[in-house]
Amino acid sequence: MTLYYSNGEEIKLREWQKASVVRSRRPVQGIFLEALGGRGKTIGALAICQEKKAKRVLVMNDKTVILDGWRSDCENIDLGYPVYYEFRTDKWLRFKAEAINEIKGKLSELRKKIGVHKLYRKNKEYVELFNTLKEMEQELIFDVLIIDEWQNMCSSINSRNYKLIKRDYTIGLSATPIRQKGENFYPLEKVFFNSPEPSSRNEWRVRWGKLRYDDYSATKTKWERFMDYETYIEQLDNRCNFMCGEEIEFIEQAEENNGFAKENYPYRVKIPKNNLEKLKSFRTYNVLEVEGKYIMGKGSMSNKHIERYLKQAEIKYDFPKVMVDPTKTSPVMECVKGLLERSFNRSVGLVGGVLVVCESKQVAIAMYELFKGNSLGLWAGKKQIDNLTCANLIATTKSIREGVDKLQYRFDTLVVLDPKPKDSGEYNDYRQLQWRISGARQQHNVNIIEFIYVEE
């Protein structure tokens, strides 16, 4: 069978998509596609749905903006027969699970009160609850479940809740499936193939992982990484159906970055002089002094947040918070200003604009207010100014994560205020950020400028 666009144009599958359809005929209940961004995972998944003759398909992702993209694609692609789609977040499934468990709890209590099995159906409350439960369970019956961006959908709660979805086949999609340094592959085996090996989580960790002693853990062990990731993936594919990125790239005979150059430039930048002692003191005592008042860090996330402010901006005190002072320009902001000015005045050279990305919404907004003009846009959560049309853009990392496309056509330079090292647990997210304009999506030569903070 063949896929068509809604205008009747035939969709020609890529070689790896054809191979994935053939793979889906293996006698297992699922497949995982580890394809890079821009390789066509959506069409690949829908081709497998067509192979399975699926008429009810549930697509799940943790972000509504990505699900909106799925909805648009599915409306524009014809499988040759009518298909009912639902597009849902993990939060929706969590609410469903809570409601189902609540009803099951009430039914259990009623059974104890009624006592005799033959009398259950004579109890009006029991019958109403029982019928409601069956209706809710019926709503969770699908032919195919597609879980997009597995790395964001693999929590223990989600993995448990997927059991409520009755389906014939499960498709997993991600360019970077690893989370928790790889420990999330145990639920991956359960969700997509229903056959982890070994079946016990603790035995699985011992078999495949490099563990170290941890006195605070119930098992007295902590997962550090896979002992041998390549060996693990090879046996997983042989035993189940895991189509790894290397295989897909080999089938495609794809050139790295589509044959274009990608240059990474470390950019050393000073921390504001006023913040150096504050940063050292905060790291030592977990207390920050601002304008004679003191603020205590409230956990690792809060501490990272405060450290970013101290490195990237001049700060002020707004009880009970530390705030970016938008009236002052820090060394970081001066560097960004220089890079943007070069882009404003560039008449020859590369082919696009500059995309500046940071994790702090306040820092992004402060930079925009300082440098706005010259077709500079802002994308910081809900605060969006010319973000889809500007030649140069300041954005937060969260705003342009997975699902945001077409940036590769607009920008040739990515300036990153918060780069991540390769051994960081956040590196996979950082790669996703770079892939907004590089990798399989790349359309021209690209520069990536990574800020390194000089603490002296």
Sine and cosine of phi, psi and omega as CSV:
sin_phi,cos_phi,sin_psi,cos_psi,sin_omega,cos_omega
0.00,0.00,0.29,-0.96,-0.09,-1.00
-0.77,-0.63,0.58,-0.81,0.11,-0.99
-1.00,0.02,0.53,-0.85,0.04,-1.00
-0.73,-0.68,0.53,-0.85,0.21,-0.98
-0.96,0.29,0.29,-0.96,-0.06,-1.00
-0.89,0.47,-0.37,0.93,0.02,-1.00
-1.00,0.08,0.08,1.00,0.04,-1.00
1.00,-0.08,-0.11,0.99,-0.01,-1.00
-0.95,0.31,0.71,-0.70,0.00,-1.00
-0.96,0.29,0.67,-0.74,0.06,-1.00
-1.00,-0.07,0.89,-0.46,0.03,-1.00
-1.00,0.02,0.91,-0.42,-0.03,-1.00
-0.93,0.37,0.60,-0.80,0.13,-0.99
-0.94,0.33,0.29,-0.96,-0.05,-1.00
-0.87,0.49,-0.64,0.77,-0.02,-1.00
-0.93,0.35,-0.53,0.85,0.05,-1.00
-0.92,0.39,-0.64,0.77,0.08,-1.00
-0.88,0.47,-0.68,0.74,0.00,-1.00
-0.90,0.43,-0.60,0.80,0.00,-1.00
-0.92,0.38,-0.56,0.83,0.05,-1.00
-0.90,0.43,-0.69,0.73,0.05,-1.00
-0.89,0.47,-0.67,0.74,0.01,-1.00
-0.88,0.48,-0.56,0.83,-0.05,-1.00
-0.91,0.41,-0.16,0.99,0.04,-1.00
-1.00,0.09,-0.07,1.00,0.08,-1.00
-0.87,0.49,0.49,-0.87,-0.05,-1.00
-0.98,0.20,0.79,0.61,0.12,-0.99
-0.78,-0.63,0.27,-0.96,-0.18,-0.98
-1.00,-0.06,0.22,0.97,-0.01,-1.00
-0.22,-0.98,0.12,-0.99,0.06,-1.00
-0.54,-0.84,0.54,-0.84,0.08,-1.00
-0.86,-0.51,0.79,-0.62,-0.03,-1.00
-0.93,-0.37,0.93,-0.36,-0.02,-1.00
-0.99,-0.14,0.91,0.41,-0.06,-1.00
-0.99,-0.13,0.60,-0.80,0.03,-1.00
-0.90,0.44,0.39,-0.92,0.08,-1.00
-0.86,0.51,0.72,-0.70,-0.01,-1.00
1.00,-0.04,-0.06,1.00,-0.02,-1.00
-1.00,0.08,-0.18,0.98,0.07,-1.00
0.99,-0.12,0.70,0.71,0.00,-1.00
-0.91,0.42,-0.58,0.82,-0.03,-1.00
-0.88,0.47,-0.77,0.64,0.01,-1.00
-0.91,0.42,-0.61,0.79,0.05,-1.00
-0.86,0.51,-0.69,0.72,0.00,-1.00
-0.92,0.40,-0.65,0.76,-0.01,-1.00
-0.94,0.34,-0.51,0.86,0.08,-1.00
-0.90,0.43,-0.61,0.79,0.05,-1.00
-0.94,0.35,-0.62,0.78,0.08,-1.00
-0.85,0.52,-0.67,0.74,0.03,-1.00
-0.90,0.43,-0.66,0.75,0.04,-1.00
-0.86,0.51,-0.60,0.80,-0.01,-1.00
-1.00,0.08,-0.02,1.00,-0.03,-1.00
0.82,0.57,0.64,0.77,-0.05,-1.00
-0.95,0.31,0.74,-0.68,0.02,-1.00
-0.93,-0.37,-0.29,0.96,0.09,-1.00
-0.79,-0.62,0.89,-0.45,-0.08,-1.00
-0.81,-0.59,0.76,-0.65,0.07,-1.00
-0.94,-0.34,0.85,-0.53,0.05,-1.00
-0.96,-0.30,0.79,-0.61,-0.04,-1.00
-0.83,-0.55,0.65,-0.76,0.10,-1.00
-0.41,-0.91,0.34,-0.94,-0.03,-1.00
-1.00,0.05,-0.03,1.00,-0.05,-1.00
-0.82,-0.57,0.78,-0.63,-0.02,-1.00
-0.92,0.40,-0.52,0.85,-0.01,-1.00
-0.90,0.44,-0.59,0.81,0.05,-1.00
-0.95,0.31,-0.63,0.78,0.04,-1.00
-0.90,0.44,-0.56,0.83,0.08,-1.00
-0.88,0.47,-0.62,0.79,0.07,-1.00
-0.90,0.44,-0.67,0.74,0.06,-1.00
-0.87,0.49,-0.70,0.71,-0.02,-1.00
-0.86,0.51,-0.71,0.71,0.01,-1.00
-0.89,0.46,-0.70,0.72,0.00,-1.00
-0.90,0.43,-0.69,0.72,-0.04,-1.00
-0.92,0.39,-0.56,0.83,0.06,-1.00
-0.93,0.37,-0.43,0.90,-0.08,-1.00
-0.99,-0.13,-0.02,1.00,-0.03,-1.00
-0.86,-0.51,0.79,-0.62,-0.06,-1.00
-0.97,-0.24,0.85,-0.52,0.03,-1.00
-1.00,0.06,-0.05,1.00,0.01,-1.00
0.99,-0.12,-0.02,1.00,0.03,-1.00
-0.35,-0.94,0.32,-0.95,-0.04,-1.00
-0.92,0.39,0.69,-0.72,0.04,-1.00
-0.76,-0.65,0.72,-0.69,0.09,-1.00
-1.00,-0.10,0.86,-0.52,0.01,-1.00
-0.93,-0.36,0.56,-0.83,0.25,-0.97
-0.80,-0.60,0.59,-0.81,-0.02,-1.00
-0.82,-0.57,0.93,-0.37,-0.18,-0.98
-0.71,-0.70,0.46,-0.89,0.10,-1.00
-1.00,-0.05,0.24,-0.97,0.06,-1.00
-0.91,0.41,-0.44,0.90,0.04,-1.00
-0.90,0.44,-0.65,0.76,0.06,-1.00
-0.86,0.52,-0.71,0.71,-0.01,-1.00
-0.91,0.41,-0.58,0.82,0.02,-1.00
-0.89,0.45,-0.68,0.74,0.05,-1.00
-0.90,0.44,-0.65,0.76,0.04,-1.00
-0.87,0.48,-0.71,0.70,-0.02,-1.00
-0.89,0.45,-0.68,0.73,0.01,-1.00
-0.89,0.46,-0.67,0.74,0.00,-1.00
-0.91,0.41,-0.68,0.74,0.01,-1.00
-0.90,0.43,-0.70,0.71,-0.01,-1.00
-0.91,0.42,-0.57,0.82,0.04,-1.00
-0.91,0.42,-0.69,0.72,0.02,-1.00
-0.91,0.42,-0.67,0.75,0.02,-1.00
-0.88,0.48,-0.61,0.79,0.04,-1.00
-0.90,0.43,-0.67,0.74,0.02,-1.00
-0.92,0.40,-0.64,0.77,0.04,-1.00
-0.89,0.45,-0.64,0.77,0.02,-1.00
-0.89,0.46,-0.67,0.74,0.02,-1.00
-0.90,0.43,-0.65,0.76,0.01,-1.00
-0.90,0.43,-0.62,0.78,0.02,-1.00
-0.87,0.50,-0.65,0.76,0.02,-1.00
-0.91,0.42,-0.63,0.78,-0.01,-1.00
-0.94,0.33,-0.68,0.73,-0.04,-1.00
-0.94,0.33,-0.68,0.73,0.11,-0.99
1.00,0.07,-0.81,0.58,-0.10,-1.00
-0.99,-0.11,0.81,-0.59,-0.08,-1.00
-0.84,0.54,-0.62,0.78,-0.06,-1.00
-0.92,0.40,-0.32,0.95,-0.05,-1.00
-1.00,-0.05,-0.09,1.00,-0.03,-1.00
-0.82,0.57,-0.74,0.67,-0.11,-0.99
-0.95,0.31,-0.19,0.98,0.03,-1.00
-1.00,0.00,-0.13,0.99,0.02,-1.00
-1.00,-0.04,0.88,-0.47,-0.10,-0.99
-0.88,0.48,-0.71,0.71,-0.02,-1.00
-0.89,0.46,-0.66,0.75,0.00,-1.00
-0.89,0.46,-0.72,0.69,-0.03,-1.00
-0.88,0.47,-0.69,0.73,0.00,-1.00
-0.89,0.45,-0.71,0.71,0.02,-1.00
-0.91,0.42,-0.66,0.75,-0.02,-1.00
-0.89,0.45,-0.70,0.72,0.00,-1.00
-0.92,0.40,-0.63,0.78,0.05,-1.00
-0.89,0.47,-0.67,0.74,0.02,-1.00
-0.88,0.47,-0.70,0.71,-0.02,-1.00
-0.90,0.43,-0.60,0.80,0.04,-1.00
-0.91,0.43,-0.67,0.74,0.01,-1.00
-0.91,0.41,-0.64,0.76,0.02,-1.00
-0.92,0.38,-0.58,0.82,0.02,-1.00
-0.90,0.43,-0.57,0.82,0.01,-1.00
-0.92,0.40,-0.31,0.95,-0.05,-1.00
-0.98,-0.22,0.40,0.92,0.06,-1.00
-0.98,-0.21,0.85,-0.53,-0.01,-1.00
-0.68,-0.74,0.35,-0.94,0.10,-1.00
-0.98,0.19,-0.69,0.73,-0.03,-1.00
-0.70,-0.71,0.69,-0.72,0.14,-0.99
-0.94,-0.34,0.82,-0.58,0.07,-1.00
-0.94,-0.33,0.87,-0.50,0.06,-1.00
-0.95,-0.30,0.94,-0.34,-0.06,-1.00
-1.00,-0.09,0.61,-0.79,-0.04,-1.00
0.83,0.56,0.88,0.47,-0.06,-1.00
-0.78,0.62,-0.59,0.81,-0.07,-1.00
-0.87,0.50,-0.40,0.92,0.03,-1.00
-0.99,-0.16,-0.02,1.00,-0.12,-0.99
-0.84,-0.54,0.32,0.95,-0.20,-0.98
-0.94,-0.33,0.33,0.94,0.01,-1.00
-0.89,0.45,0.33,-0.95,-0.01,-1.00
-0.89,0.46,-0.58,0.82,0.03,-1.00
-0.91,0.40,-0.73,0.68,0.03,-1.00
-0.87,0.50,-0.71,0.70,-0.04,-1.00
-0.87,0.49,-0.60,0.80,0.06,-1.00
-0.94,0.34,-0.65,0.76,-0.06,-1.00
-0.94,0.34,-0.44,0.90,0.02,-1.00
-0.86,0.50,-0.40,0.92,0.01,-1.00
-0.90,0.44,-0.41,0.91,-0.01,-1.00
-0.96,0.29,-0.34,0.94,-0.02,-1.00
-1.00,0.05,0.95,-0.33,0.03,-1.00
-0.99,0.15,0.88,-0.47,-0.04,-1.00
-0.54,-0.84,0.30,-0.95,0.02,-1.00
-1.00,0.00,-0.46,0.89,-0.11,-0.99
-0.49,-0.87,0.53,-0.85,0.00,-1.00
-0.77,-0.64,0.75,-0.66,0.02,-1.00
-0.90,-0.44,0.80,-0.60,0.05,-1.00
-0.95,-0.32,0.64,-0.77,-0.03,-1.00
-0.73,-0.68,0.71,-0.70,0.12,-0.99
-0.06,-1.00,0.62,-0.79,0.15,-0.99
-0.99,0.11,-0.43,0.90,-0.04,-1.00
-0.69,-0.72,0.97,0.23,-0.12,-0.99
-0.95,0.31,-0.28,0.96,-0.10,-0.99
-0.96,0.28,0.78,-0.63,0.20,-0.98
-0.68,-0.73,0.27,-0.96,0.00,-1.00
0.80,0.60,0.59,0.81,0.01,-1.00
0.86,0.51,0.38,0.92,0.07,-1.00
0.94,-0.34,-0.18,0.98,-0.05,-1.00
-0.93,0.37,-0.30,0.95,0.01,-1.00
-0.97,0.24,0.02,1.00,0.07,-1.00
-0.98,0.21,-0.31,0.95,0.09,-1.00
-0.91,0.42,-0.78,0.62,0.10,-1.00
-0.90,0.43,-0.48,0.88,0.06,-1.00
-0.85,0.52,-0.72,0.69,0.02,-1.00
-0.88,0.47,-0.63,0.78,-0.03,-1.00
-0.94,0.34,-0.71,0.71,-0.11,-0.99
-0.94,0.34,-0.70,0.71,-0.13,-0.99
-1.00,-0.04,-0.48,0.88,-0.10,-0.99
-0.83,-0.56,-0.17,0.99,0.05,-1.00
0.82,0.57,0.49,0.87,-0.05,-1.00
-0.43,-0.90,0.90,0.43,0.08,-1.00
-0.90,0.45,0.56,-0.83,-0.02,-1.00
-0.70,-0.71,0.92,-0.39,-0.06,1.00
-0.92,0.40,0.31,-0.95,-0.10,-1.00
-0.96,0.27,-0.53,0.85,0.01,-1.00
-0.97,0.23,0.71,-0.71,-0.01,-1.00
-0.87,0.50,-0.71,0.70,-0.01,-1.00
-0.89,0.45,-0.67,0.74,0.03,-1.00
-0.91,0.41,-0.60,0.80,0.04,-1.00
-0.89,0.46,-0.68,0.73,0.00,-1.00
-0.89,0.46,-0.66,0.75,0.01,-1.00
-0.93,0.37,-0.62,0.78,-0.06,-1.00
-0.93,0.36,-0.64,0.77,-0.18,-0.98
-0.92,-0.38,-0.25,0.97,-0.14,-0.99
-0.95,-0.30,0.38,-0.92,0.20,-0.98
-1.00,-0.06,0.91,-0.42,-0.10,-1.00
-0.94,-0.35,0.44,-0.90,0.14,-0.99
-0.77,-0.64,0.36,-0.93,-0.03,-1.00
-0.92,0.38,0.69,-0.72,0.04,-1.00
-0.64,-0.77,0.95,-0.32,-0.09,-1.00
-0.91,0.42,-0.40,0.92,-0.06,-1.00
-1.00,0.03,-0.17,0.99,-0.01,-1.00
-1.00,0.06,0.54,-0.84,0.02,-1.00
-0.89,0.46,-0.55,0.84,0.00,-1.00
-1.00,-0.02,-0.06,1.00,-0.05,-1.00
0.91,0.42,0.30,0.95,0.04,-1.00
-0.72,-0.69,0.45,-0.89,0.09,-1.00
-0.75,-0.66,0.73,-0.68,0.01,-1.00
-0.95,0.31,0.78,-0.62,0.06,-1.00
-0.98,-0.22,-0.71,0.70,0.00,-1.00
-0.09,-1.00,0.09,-1.00,0.12,-0.99
-0.92,0.38,0.62,-0.79,0.09,-1.00
-0.91,0.43,-0.71,0.70,0.02,-1.00
-0.50,-0.87,1.00,-0.08,-0.12,-0.99
-0.89,0.46,-0.67,0.74,-0.04,-1.00
-0.88,0.47,-0.69,0.72,0.03,-1.00
-0.90,0.44,-0.65,0.76,0.00,-1.00
-0.88,0.47,-0.75,0.66,-0.05,-1.00
-0.90,0.43,-0.61,0.79,0.01,-1.00
-0.88,0.47,-0.72,0.70,-0.01,-1.00
-0.94,0.33,-0.54,0.84,0.03,-1.00
-0.89,0.45,-0.67,0.74,0.01,-1.00
-0.93,0.35,-0.68,0.74,0.00,-1.00
-0.89,0.46,-0.62,0.78,-0.07,-1.00
-1.00,0.08,-0.53,0.85,-0.07,-1.00
-0.83,-0.56,-0.91,-0.41,-0.06,-1.00
-0.25,-0.97,0.95,0.33,-0.02,-1.00
-0.94,-0.35,0.94,-0.34,-0.02,-1.00
-1.00,-0.08,0.98,-0.20,-0.15,-0.99
-0.98,0.20,0.32,-0.95,-0.04,-1.00
-0.87,0.50,-0.62,0.78,-0.01,-1.00
-0.89,0.46,-0.64,0.77,0.03,-1.00
-0.91,0.42,-0.68,0.74,-0.01,-1.00
-0.89,0.45,-0.70,0.72,0.01,-1.00
-0.91,0.41,-0.58,0.81,0.03,-1.00
-0.91,0.41,-0.70,0.72,0.01,-1.00
-0.88,0.47,-0.65,0.76,-0.03,-1.00
-0.96,0.28,-0.31,0.95,-0.12,-0.99
0.79,0.62,0.68,0.74,-0.12,-0.99
-0.99,0.14,0.65,-0.76,0.13,-0.99
-0.98,0.18,0.60,-0.80,0.04,-1.00
-0.87,0.50,0.74,-0.68,-0.01,-1.00
0.83,0.56,0.52,0.85,0.01,-1.00
0.84,0.54,0.43,0.90,0.05,-1.00
1.00,0.05,-0.01,1.00,0.01,-1.00
-1.00,-0.08,0.32,-0.95,0.01,-1.00
-0.99,0.12,0.59,-0.81,0.15,-0.99
-0.76,-0.65,0.91,-0.42,-0.04,-1.00
-0.94,-0.33,0.76,-0.65,0.07,-1.00
-0.97,-0.23,0.76,-0.65,-0.02,-1.00
-0.82,-0.57,0.90,-0.43,0.14,-0.99
-0.95,0.31,0.66,-0.75,-0.10,-0.99
-0.79,-0.62,0.96,-0.27,-0.05,-1.00
-0.98,0.21,0.77,-0.64,-0.04,-1.00
-0.66,-0.76,0.60,-0.80,-0.05,-1.00
-0.99,0.13,0.51,-0.86,0.13,-0.99
-0.99,0.15,0.57,-0.82,0.04,-1.00
-0.77,0.64,0.75,-0.66,-0.09,-1.00
-0.81,0.58,-0.63,0.77,-0.02,-1.00
-0.91,0.41,-0.33,0.94,-0.10,-0.99
-0.99,-0.14,-0.16,0.99,-0.07,-1.00
-0.86,0.50,-0.79,0.61,0.00,-1.00
-0.92,0.39,-0.60,0.80,0.04,-1.00
-0.87,0.49,-0.67,0.74,-0.01,-1.00
-0.90,0.43,-0.71,0.70,0.02,-1.00
-0.88,0.47,-0.71,0.70,0.00,-1.00
-0.90,0.44,-0.65,0.76,-0.01,-1.00
-0.90,0.43,-0.66,0.75,0.02,-1.00
-0.92,0.40,-0.52,0.85,-0.04,-1.00
-0.99,0.15,-0.72,0.69,-0.16,-0.99
-0.93,-0.37,-0.10,1.00,-0.03,-1.00
0.88,0.47,0.46,0.89,0.01,-1.00
-0.73,-0.68,0.70,-0.72,-0.01,-1.00
-0.89,-0.45,0.78,-0.62,0.04,-1.00
-0.98,-0.17,0.83,-0.56,0.04,-1.00
-0.71,-0.71,0.87,-0.50,0.04,-1.00
0.81,0.59,0.65,0.76,0.05,-1.00
0.98,0.19,0.07,1.00,0.02,-1.00
-0.89,-0.46,0.36,-0.93,-0.16,-0.99
-0.85,-0.53,0.67,-0.75,0.01,-1.00
-0.79,-0.61,0.73,-0.69,-0.01,-1.00
-0.98,-0.20,0.66,-0.75,0.08,-1.00
-0.90,0.43,0.57,-0.82,-0.07,-1.00
-0.85,-0.52,0.84,0.54,0.02,-1.00
0.96,-0.29,0.19,-0.98,-0.14,-0.99
-0.89,0.46,-0.64,0.77,-0.02,-1.00
-0.92,0.40,-0.69,0.72,0.03,-1.00
-0.89,0.45,-0.65,0.76,-0.01,-1.00
-0.90,0.43,-0.67,0.74,0.05,-1.00
-0.88,0.48,-0.63,0.78,0.00,-1.00
-0.88,0.47,-0.73,0.68,-0.01,-1.00
-0.92,0.40,-0.66,0.75,0.01,-1.00
-0.88,0.47,-0.61,0.79,0.04,-1.00
-0.88,0.48,-0.70,0.72,0.04,-1.00
-0.85,0.53,-0.71,0.71,-0.05,-1.00
-0.91,0.41,-0.54,0.84,-0.01,-1.00
-0.98,0.17,-0.56,0.83,-0.23,-0.97
-0.95,-0.30,-0.24,0.97,-0.14,-0.99
-0.52,-0.85,0.32,-0.95,0.26,-0.97
-0.98,0.20,0.61,-0.79,-0.13,-0.99
-0.87,-0.49,0.28,-0.96,0.10,-1.00
-0.61,-0.79,0.22,-0.98,-0.06,-1.00
-0.97,-0.24,0.80,-0.60,0.07,-1.00
-0.71,-0.70,1.00,0.02,-0.18,-0.98
-0.71,0.71,0.75,-0.66,0.01,1.00
-0.99,-0.17,0.53,0.85,-0.11,-0.99
-0.86,-0.51,0.37,-0.93,0.21,-0.98
-1.00,-0.03,0.71,-0.70,-0.05,-1.00
-0.81,-0.58,0.42,-0.91,0.16,-0.99
-0.96,0.28,0.72,-0.69,0.08,-1.00
-1.00,0.06,0.97,-0.26,-0.12,-0.99
-0.97,0.26,-0.08,1.00,-0.02,-1.00
-1.00,-0.01,-0.15,0.99,-0.07,-1.00
-0.88,-0.47,0.58,-0.81,-0.01,-1.00
-0.97,-0.23,0.86,-0.51,0.01,-1.00
-1.00,0.08,0.23,-0.97,0.08,-1.00
-0.82,0.57,-0.62,0.78,0.04,-1.00
-0.87,0.49,-0.73,0.68,-0.03,-1.00
-0.91,0.42,-0.57,0.82,0.07,-1.00
-0.89,0.46,-0.65,0.76,0.03,-1.00
-0.90,0.43,-0.69,0.72,0.04,-1.00
-0.88,0.48,-0.66,0.75,0.03,-1.00
-0.84,0.54,-0.71,0.71,0.00,-1.00
-0.88,0.47,-0.67,0.74,0.01,-1.00
-0.92,0.40,-0.64,0.77,0.02,-1.00
-0.92,0.39,-0.65,0.76,-0.01,-1.00
-0.89,0.46,-0.60,0.80,0.06,-1.00
-0.88,0.48,-0.64,0.77,0.00,-1.00
-0.93,0.36,-0.66,0.75,0.01,-1.00
-0.84,0.54,-0.62,0.78,-0.13,-0.99
-0.99,-0.14,0.04,1.00,-0.10,-1.00
-0.97,0.23,0.79,-0.61,0.06,-1.00
-0.92,-0.38,-0.35,0.93,0.05,-1.00
-0.71,-0.71,0.22,-0.97,0.04,-1.00
0.88,-0.48,-0.79,-0.61,-0.02,-1.00
-0.97,0.23,-0.01,-1.00,-0.25,-0.97
-0.94,-0.33,-0.05,1.00,-0.05,-1.00
-0.71,-0.70,-0.23,-0.97,-0.02,-1.00
-0.99,-0.17,-0.19,-0.98,-0.04,-1.00
-0.96,-0.28,0.75,-0.66,0.09,-1.00
-0.94,-0.35,0.92,-0.40,-0.01,-1.00
-0.98,-0.21,0.82,-0.58,-0.09,-1.00
-0.80,-0.60,0.74,-0.68,0.10,-1.00
-0.63,-0.77,0.26,-0.97,-0.04,-1.00
-1.00,0.07,-0.39,0.92,-0.07,-1.00
-1.00,-0.01,0.82,-0.57,0.03,-1.00
-0.91,0.42,-0.65,0.76,-0.02,-1.00
-0.91,0.42,-0.64,0.76,0.02,-1.00
-0.90,0.44,-0.68,0.73,0.01,-1.00
-0.87,0.49,-0.73,0.69,-0.02,-1.00
-0.91,0.41,-0.66,0.75,0.01,-1.00
-0.88,0.48,-0.69,0.73,0.02,-1.00
-0.90,0.44,-0.67,0.74,0.01,-1.00
-0.88,0.48,-0.71,0.71,-0.03,-1.00
-0.90,0.43,-0.54,0.84,0.00,-1.00
-0.96,0.27,-0.56,0.83,-0.17,-0.99
-0.89,-0.46,0.14,0.99,-0.13,-0.99
-0.87,0.49,0.43,-0.90,-0.15,-0.99
0.91,-0.41,0.07,-1.00,0.04,-1.00
0.82,0.57,0.65,0.76,0.02,-1.00
0.84,0.54,0.70,0.71,0.09,-1.00
-0.99,-0.15,0.78,-0.63,0.00,-1.00
-0.93,-0.37,0.16,-0.99,-0.01,-1.00
-0.72,-0.70,0.69,-0.72,0.09,-1.00
-0.66,-0.75,1.00,-0.04,-0.03,-1.00
-0.77,-0.64,1.00,0.10,-0.06,-1.00
0.92,0.40,-0.80,-0.61,-0.02,-1.00
-0.98,0.20,-0.24,0.97,0.02,-1.00
-1.00,0.08,0.98,-0.21,-0.09,-1.00
-0.78,-0.62,0.83,-0.56,0.00,-1.00
-0.76,-0.65,0.93,-0.37,0.01,-1.00
0.79,0.62,0.51,0.86,-0.11,-0.99
-0.93,0.36,-0.37,0.93,-0.03,-1.00
-0.99,-0.13,-0.15,0.99,-0.09,-1.00
-0.81,-0.58,-0.24,0.97,-0.11,-0.99
-0.93,0.36,0.41,-0.91,0.04,-1.00
-0.99,0.16,-0.51,0.86,0.04,-1.00
-0.75,-0.66,0.57,-0.82,-0.16,-0.99
-0.65,-0.76,0.69,-0.72,0.19,-0.98
-0.96,-0.30,0.81,-0.59,-0.10,-0.99
-0.62,-0.78,0.37,-0.93,0.16,-0.99
-1.00,0.02,0.44,-0.90,-0.03,-1.00
-0.84,0.55,-0.68,0.73,-0.05,-1.00
-0.91,0.42,-0.52,0.86,-0.07,-1.00
-0.92,0.38,-0.49,0.87,-0.09,-1.00
-0.87,-0.49,0.57,0.82,0.05,-1.00
-0.97,0.25,-0.32,-0.95,-0.07,-1.00
-0.77,0.64,0.64,-0.77,0.06,-1.00
0.98,-0.18,-0.30,0.95,0.04,-1.00
-1.00,0.00,0.88,-0.47,-0.09,-1.00
-0.85,-0.52,0.11,-0.99,0.04,-1.00
0.97,0.25,0.04,1.00,0.11,-0.99
-0.92,0.40,-0.45,0.89,-0.05,-1.00
-0.90,0.44,-0.38,0.92,0.01,-1.00
-0.99,0.10,-0.36,0.93,-0.15,-0.99
-0.99,-0.17,-0.45,0.90,-0.16,-0.99
-0.79,-0.62,0.61,-0.79,0.08,-1.00
-0.89,-0.45,-0.08,1.00,0.01,-1.00
-0.73,-0.68,0.80,-0.60,0.05,-1.00
-0.92,-0.39,0.86,-0.50,0.03,-1.00
-0.96,-0.28,0.89,-0.46,-0.10,-0.99
-0.93,-0.36,0.89,-0.45,0.01,-1.00
-0.99,0.14,-0.34,0.94,-0.05,-1.00
-0.76,-0.65,0.91,0.42,0.02,-1.00
-0.94,0.35,0.35,-0.94,-0.02,-1.00
-0.86,-0.51,0.68,-0.73,0.05,-1.00
-0.95,0.31,0.36,-0.93,-0.07,-1.00
-0.89,0.45,-0.48,0.88,-0.01,-1.00
-1.00,0.04,0.13,0.99,0.01,-1.00
-0.99,0.12,0.55,-0.84,0.09,-1.00
-0.93,0.38,-0.20,0.98,0.00,-1.00
-0.99,-0.15,0.08,1.00,-0.10,-0.99
-0.92,0.40,-0.55,0.83,0.00,-1.00
-0.90,0.44,-0.63,0.78,0.08,-1.00
-0.90,0.43,-0.60,0.80,-0.01,-1.00
-0.91,0.40,-0.62,0.78,0.07,-1.00
-0.89,0.46,-0.64,0.77,0.04,-1.00
-0.86,0.50,-0.63,0.78,0.03,-1.00
-0.88,0.47,-0.74,0.67,0.01,-1.00
-0.87,0.49,-0.56,0.83,-0.03,-1.00
-0.94,0.34,-0.12,0.99,0.09,-1.00
-0.87,0.50,-0.54,0.84,-0.02,-1.00
-0.80,-0.60,0.01,1.00,-0.04,-1.00
-0.77,-0.64,-0.22,-0.98,0.03,-1.00
0.93,0.36,-0.65,-0.76,-0.06,-1.00
-0.92,0.40,-0.31,0.95,0.02,-1.00
-1.00,0.00,-0.18,0.98,-0.21,-0.98
-0.87,0.49,0.70,-0.71,-0.07,-1.00
-0.90,-0.44,-0.15,0.99,-0.03,-1.00
-0.25,-0.97,0.04,-1.00,0.05,-1.00
-0.89,0.45,0.60,-0.80,-0.12,-0.99
-0.73,-0.68,0.63,-0.78,0.15,-0.99
-0.93,-0.36,0.71,-0.70,0.09,-1.00
-0.86,-0.51,0.89,-0.46,-0.05,-1.00
-0.96,-0.28,0.87,-0.49,-0.07,-1.00
-0.93,-0.36,0.84,-0.54,-0.02,-1.00
-0.97,0.23,0.72,-0.69,0.11,-0.99
-0.88,-0.48,0.81,-0.59,-0.14,-0.99
-1.00,-0.03,0.80,-0.60,-0.01,-1.00
-1.00,-0.06,0.92,-0.40,-0.08,-1.00
-0.99,-0.16,0.89,0.45,0.01,-1.00
-0.45,-0.89,0.00,0.00,0.00,0.00
